[in-house]
Amino acid sequence: MGWGDVPVENGTETRMIGVPLLGCKAGQWFESGVSIGEDWTGDGGGISNTGLIVGNIMSSNGWPEAYAWMPNHAGFRLGKYRDDDGSAAIAISHSGTFIVGNSGKLLDDGTMRVTPLVWTSKFIWDNGRPTLSWEMHALPTGGLEKPGAVFEGITLNFWGGWGVNDLGQIAGDGWAYDPALDEYWEIAVAWTPTRGGWKMQRLPHQSAIAVYPYTEALAMNNRGEIVGDYWVCNDEECAALPALWKINAAGTHIGPLTVLATLSGLQQGWNVAWGINDAGDIVGVSNDADWNWLATRWKTKDASTATVLGFPGDWSVGFAVNNFGIAVGTYGLGDNPEQAVAIAIR
């Protein structure tokens, strides 16, 4: 699943698009038929094993709104939190029972307040027939959204879930952006279901070496393994390094941050773990010794090894991998447009 410009009358329109990689329709693109507008289009989106697709469409006020649909079936809006301006659905569990994302409101002072959300599936009876409905829940932020709670002088006013497993565990972030300085502050967190909702925990960072303790959680699997990145800085530059965490099903224990290997063997450049499957295969991007961005594969059982995925092009990025071992991402070649790509890793 992804996004693309689809030809329409008088031009093109950005819509959710997808392509099956297996079966009789392999390689045949399909699209949602609805515009997703110009905002929040790159904030994720996903598909479950049941074929339910999540993302966002453009609502009547011009903001995005969380949306779910299936090919050849009517879609439905997931709604916004309270009186917010817009929302986005970012990921869905394999079973199709949990959707995560966020909802935002533009405040009077010109800043945004973005609330992390989870939608849970529920069957209701309508005229004697079972119908699937969705209940929205705001996720707690544990006081870390208050001014100065994490970083001095910083308010983490953006929150969102980026990955969710079939247990309802969620990986995500709290962050802030200063447009004047063009700087981000971000922390990786995990939410675990409890009897009364969800509890949030901050994922560990290596404060001894991370002078700038920026961490990001991007995906998780059904084994409670979470991948993302964290940053280290010196007086001259910062580097993003691929990261792995592990949380147990009850959320009572979170293992330490494991730093994955880089292609260059050095702590430099941009190295991010973007996706993980239930077998512990991880895909993302890493810089080689010549500073090229290359789609990269890791395994949870061997954090010391990074290998090139084998995407074509001058540069490439791996974004996701499924339980069949098919990795997807993008690549670029010269001045040609960026292209989508898939490859079997085993």
C-alpha positions as CSV (number, residue, x, y, z in Angstrom):
1,M,0.0,0.0,0.0
2,G,1.1,3.6,-0.6
3,W,0.1,6.8,-2.4
4,G,0.3,7.9,-6.0
5,D,-1.0,10.5,-8.4
6,V,-3.9,9.1,-10.3
7,P,-5.1,10.7,-13.6
8,V,-8.4,12.5,-13.3
9,E,-10.2,15.1,-15.3
10,N,-8.1,18.3,-15.6
11,G,-5.0,16.7,-14.1
12,T,-4.1,14.2,-11.4
13,E,-5.2,13.5,-7.8
14,T,-3.3,11.9,-5.0
15,R,-5.0,8.7,-3.8
16,M,-4.2,5.6,-1.8
17,I,-3.0,2.9,-4.2
18,G,-1.9,-0.7,-3.9
19,V,-0.6,-3.7,-5.8
20,P,-0.8,-7.4,-5.0
21,L,2.5,-9.3,-5.2
22,L,1.0,-12.8,-5.3
23,G,-2.0,-14.4,-6.9
24,C,-3.7,-14.0,-10.3
25,K,-3.8,-10.2,-10.0
26,A,-0.1,-9.8,-9.1
27,G,1.3,-6.6,-10.4
28,Q,-2.0,-5.0,-11.2
29,W,-2.4,-1.7,-9.4
30,F,-5.7,-0.6,-7.7
31,E,-6.7,2.6,-6.0
32,S,-9.1,3.9,-3.5
33,G,-11.1,6.2,-5.7
34,V,-11.0,9.1,-3.2
35,S,-8.7,12.0,-2.8
36,I,-6.4,12.1,0.2
37,G,-5.6,15.8,-0.2
38,E,-2.1,17.3,0.3
39,D,-1.6,16.9,4.1
40,W,-0.5,14.0,6.2
41,T,-0.3,11.8,3.1
42,G,3.1,10.4,4.1
43,D,2.3,9.5,7.6
44,G,1.9,5.8,7.1
45,G,-1.1,3.6,6.2
46,G,-1.3,-0.1,6.0
47,I,-3.2,-3.3,5.2
48,S,-4.3,-6.2,7.4
49,N,-4.4,-9.9,6.6
50,T,-8.1,-9.5,6.2
51,G,-7.6,-7.0,3.3
52,L,-8.7,-3.9,5.3
53,I,-6.7,-0.9,4.3
54,V,-6.2,2.2,6.4
55,G,-5.0,5.7,5.6
56,N,-6.7,9.0,5.3
57,I,-8.8,11.0,2.8
58,M,-9.5,14.7,2.5
59,S,-12.5,15.8,4.5
60,S,-14.8,18.7,3.7
61,N,-12.8,21.2,5.7
62,G,-9.6,20.4,3.6
63,W,-7.9,18.5,6.4
64,P,-7.2,14.8,6.3
65,E,-9.5,12.3,8.0
66,A,-8.8,8.7,9.0
67,Y,-10.3,6.3,6.6
68,A,-10.6,2.5,6.0
69,W,-11.6,0.6,2.9
70,M,-11.3,-2.6,0.9
71,P,-10.8,-2.9,-2.8
72,N,-14.2,-3.0,-4.6
73,H,-16.0,-2.1,-1.4
74,A,-17.2,1.2,0.0
75,G,-14.9,2.8,2.5
76,F,-15.8,4.4,5.8
77,R,-14.5,7.3,7.9
78,L,-13.0,6.6,11.2
79,G,-13.6,10.0,12.6
80,K,-11.7,12.7,14.5
81,Y,-11.1,13.1,18.2
82,R,-13.6,15.5,19.8
83,D,-13.6,18.8,17.8
84,D,-10.3,18.3,16.1
85,D,-9.5,19.5,12.6
86,G,-8.2,16.3,11.1
87,S,-7.0,12.8,11.8
88,A,-5.0,10.0,10.2
89,A,-4.9,6.2,10.4
90,I,-1.3,5.1,10.3
91,A,-1.2,1.3,10.9
92,I,-3.4,-1.7,11.4
93,S,-2.8,-5.1,13.1
94,H,-2.5,-8.3,11.1
95,S,-5.9,-9.5,12.4
96,G,-7.6,-6.2,11.4
97,T,-8.9,-5.6,14.9
98,F,-6.7,-2.6,16.0
99,I,-6.0,0.6,14.0
100,V,-3.6,3.3,15.3
101,G,-3.0,6.9,14.3
102,N,-3.6,10.3,15.6
103,S,-5.9,13.4,15.5
104,G,-4.9,17.0,15.5
105,K,-6.3,20.5,16.2
106,L,-4.8,23.9,15.3
107,L,-4.9,26.0,18.5
108,D,-5.5,29.7,18.8
109,D,-1.8,30.4,19.3
110,G,-0.9,28.8,16.0
111,T,0.5,25.6,17.4
112,M,-0.9,22.1,16.9
113,R,-2.1,19.6,19.5
114,V,-2.0,16.0,18.2
115,T,-3.5,13.2,20.2
116,P,-2.5,9.5,19.7
117,L,-5.5,7.3,18.9
118,V,-6.4,3.6,18.7
119,W,-9.6,2.3,17.1
120,T,-10.9,-1.1,18.2
121,S,-13.2,-3.3,16.2
122,K,-16.7,-4.2,17.5
123,F,-19.5,-6.2,16.1
124,I,-23.0,-4.7,16.4
125,W,-26.3,-6.0,15.2
126,D,-28.1,-4.0,12.6
127,N,-31.5,-5.2,11.4
128,G,-30.6,-8.7,12.5
129,R,-27.2,-8.7,10.7
130,P,-23.7,-8.4,12.3
131,T,-22.0,-5.2,11.3
132,L,-18.4,-4.2,12.1
133,S,-18.0,-0.8,13.8
134,W,-15.0,1.0,15.3
135,E,-14.6,2.6,18.7
136,M,-12.1,5.4,19.1
137,H,-9.9,5.7,22.2
138,A,-7.4,8.4,23.0
139,L,-4.1,7.0,24.3
140,P,-2.5,8.4,27.5
141,T,0.7,10.4,27.3
142,G,1.5,10.1,31.0
143,G,2.2,13.7,31.6
144,L,5.1,13.7,29.2
145,E,3.1,16.1,27.0
146,K,3.6,18.9,29.6
147,P,6.1,21.7,29.0
148,G,9.6,20.7,30.0
149,A,8.6,17.2,31.1
150,V,11.2,15.5,28.9
151,F,13.4,18.2,27.3
152,E,14.0,21.5,29.0
153,G,11.9,24.3,27.3
154,I,10.2,21.8,25.0
155,T,6.6,20.7,24.8
156,L,6.0,17.4,23.2
157,N,2.6,18.3,21.6
158,F,2.6,15.8,18.8
159,W,1.8,12.1,19.5
160,G,0.9,9.1,17.4
161,G,1.0,5.3,17.1
162,W,3.1,4.0,14.2
163,G,2.8,0.2,14.7
164,V,0.4,-2.2,16.4
165,N,0.3,-5.9,16.9
166,D,-2.5,-8.4,17.4
167,L,-2.3,-8.1,21.2
168,G,-3.2,-4.4,20.9
169,Q,0.3,-3.3,21.9
170,I,1.3,-0.1,20.1
171,A,4.6,1.5,19.3
172,G,4.8,5.2,18.6
173,D,6.3,8.6,19.5
174,G,5.8,11.9,21.2
175,W,7.6,14.8,19.4
176,A,7.9,18.5,18.9
177,Y,9.0,20.6,16.0
178,D,10.4,24.1,16.0
179,P,10.0,25.6,12.5
180,A,12.1,28.6,13.4
181,L,15.2,26.5,14.2
182,D,14.1,23.5,12.0
183,E,14.7,21.2,14.9
184,Y,12.9,18.1,16.2
185,W,12.7,16.5,19.6
186,E,11.3,13.0,19.8
187,I,10.9,10.1,22.2
188,A,9.9,6.5,21.4
189,V,7.1,5.0,23.5
190,A,5.0,1.9,23.8
191,W,1.4,1.4,24.9
192,T,0.1,-1.9,26.4
193,P,-3.6,-2.8,26.8
194,T,-4.9,-2.9,30.4
195,R,-8.2,-3.6,31.9
196,G,-9.2,0.0,31.8
197,G,-7.5,1.1,28.5
198,W,-3.8,1.4,27.8
199,K,-0.7,2.2,29.8
200,M,2.2,4.1,28.2
201,Q,5.9,3.6,28.8
202,R,8.9,5.4,27.4
203,L,11.3,3.1,25.5
204,P,14.9,3.2,26.8
205,H,17.7,5.2,25.2
206,Q,21.4,5.0,25.8
207,S,21.9,8.3,27.6
208,A,25.6,7.6,28.2
209,I,26.3,7.9,24.4
210,A,23.2,9.7,23.2
211,V,24.0,13.3,24.0
212,Y,20.8,14.2,22.1
213,P,18.4,11.5,23.3
214,Y,16.2,11.4,20.2
215,T,14.5,8.1,19.7
216,E,11.8,7.0,17.2
217,A,9.6,3.8,17.2
218,L,8.3,2.9,13.7
219,A,7.0,-0.7,13.7
220,M,6.4,-3.7,15.9
221,N,5.6,-7.4,15.5
222,N,3.5,-9.9,17.4
223,R,6.6,-10.9,19.5
224,G,6.7,-7.4,21.0
225,E,9.8,-6.5,19.1
226,I,9.9,-2.8,18.1
227,V,12.2,-1.1,15.6
228,G,13.1,2.4,14.8
229,D,16.1,4.7,15.4
230,Y,18.0,6.8,17.8
231,W,20.4,9.6,17.4
232,V,24.0,10.2,18.7
233,C,25.7,13.6,18.4
234,N,29.1,15.2,18.8
235,D,30.2,18.7,18.5
236,E,30.2,18.5,14.7
237,E,27.3,16.3,13.6
238,C,24.5,13.9,14.5
239,A,23.9,10.3,13.2
240,A,20.7,8.2,13.2
241,L,21.4,4.6,14.2
242,P,19.0,1.6,13.7
243,A,17.4,0.5,17.0
244,L,15.6,-2.5,18.4
245,W,13.6,-2.9,21.6
246,K,11.6,-5.8,23.1
247,I,8.5,-5.5,25.4
248,N,6.7,-8.5,26.9
249,A,3.0,-9.1,26.4
250,A,2.0,-7.7,29.8
251,G,4.1,-4.6,29.4
252,T,5.9,-5.3,32.6
253,H,9.4,-5.5,31.1
254,I,11.1,-3.6,28.4
255,G,14.5,-4.8,27.3
256,P,17.4,-2.3,26.8
257,L,17.9,-0.5,23.5
258,T,19.8,-2.7,21.1
259,V,21.8,-0.8,18.5
260,L,21.8,-2.6,15.1
261,A,24.9,-2.7,12.8
262,T,25.3,-0.2,10.0
263,L,26.6,-1.1,6.5
264,S,29.6,1.2,7.0
265,G,30.4,-0.2,10.4
266,L,30.5,3.4,11.7
267,Q,28.1,5.5,13.8
268,Q,27.5,8.0,11.0
269,G,24.9,9.0,8.5
270,W,21.2,8.0,8.3
271,N,20.5,4.5,9.4
272,V,16.9,3.6,10.3
273,A,15.0,0.3,10.9
274,W,11.6,0.9,9.3
275,G,9.8,-2.5,9.4
276,I,9.8,-5.9,11.1
277,N,7.9,-9.1,10.6
278,D,6.9,-11.9,13.0
279,A,10.0,-13.9,12.1
280,G,12.3,-11.1,13.2
281,D,13.4,-9.9,9.8
282,I,14.0,-6.2,9.8
283,V,14.3,-3.8,6.9
284,G,15.3,-0.2,6.6
285,V,18.1,1.9,5.3
286,S,21.8,2.4,6.1
287,N,24.7,4.3,4.7
288,D,27.6,2.3,3.2
289,A,31.2,3.4,3.4
290,D,30.7,5.7,0.4
291,W,27.7,7.4,2.1
292,N,25.1,5.8,-0.3
293,W,21.6,5.2,1.1
294,L,20.9,1.5,0.6
295,A,17.9,-0.7,1.6
296,T,19.2,-2.9,4.4
297,R,18.2,-6.1,6.2
298,W,18.8,-7.1,9.8
299,K,17.7,-10.0,12.0
300,T,16.7,-9.7,15.6
301,K,18.8,-12.7,16.5
302,D,21.9,-11.1,15.1
303,A,22.2,-7.4,15.8
304,S,25.9,-7.3,14.6
305,T,25.2,-8.0,11.0
306,A,23.7,-5.7,8.3
307,T,23.3,-6.8,4.7
308,V,22.2,-5.0,1.5
309,L,18.7,-6.0,0.4
310,G,19.5,-5.8,-3.2
311,F,17.1,-3.2,-4.5
312,P,18.1,-1.6,-7.8
313,G,19.1,2.0,-8.3
314,D,21.7,4.5,-7.0
315,W,19.9,4.7,-3.6
316,S,17.1,2.7,-2.0
317,V,15.1,2.4,1.2
318,G,13.2,-0.6,2.7
319,F,10.0,0.3,4.4
320,A,8.2,-3.0,5.3
321,V,8.5,-6.7,5.2
322,N,5.7,-9.3,5.6
323,N,5.6,-12.8,7.0
324,F,6.2,-14.3,3.6
325,G,9.6,-12.5,3.5
326,I,8.7,-10.0,0.9
327,A,10.3,-6.6,1.5
328,V,9.0,-3.4,-0.1
329,G,10.4,0.0,-0.5
330,T,11.6,2.6,-3.0
331,Y,14.7,3.3,-5.1
332,G,16.0,6.0,-7.3
333,L,18.2,5.9,-10.4
334,G,19.8,9.1,-11.7
335,D,17.3,11.9,-12.3
336,N,14.4,9.4,-12.9
337,P,11.4,9.5,-10.6
338,E,11.4,7.5,-7.4
339,Q,10.1,3.9,-8.0
340,A,8.4,1.4,-5.8
341,V,10.1,-2.1,-5.5
342,A,9.5,-5.5,-3.9
343,I,11.9,-8.3,-3.3
344,A,11.8,-11.8,-1.6
345,I,14.5,-12.0,1.0
346,R,14.3,-15.7,1.5
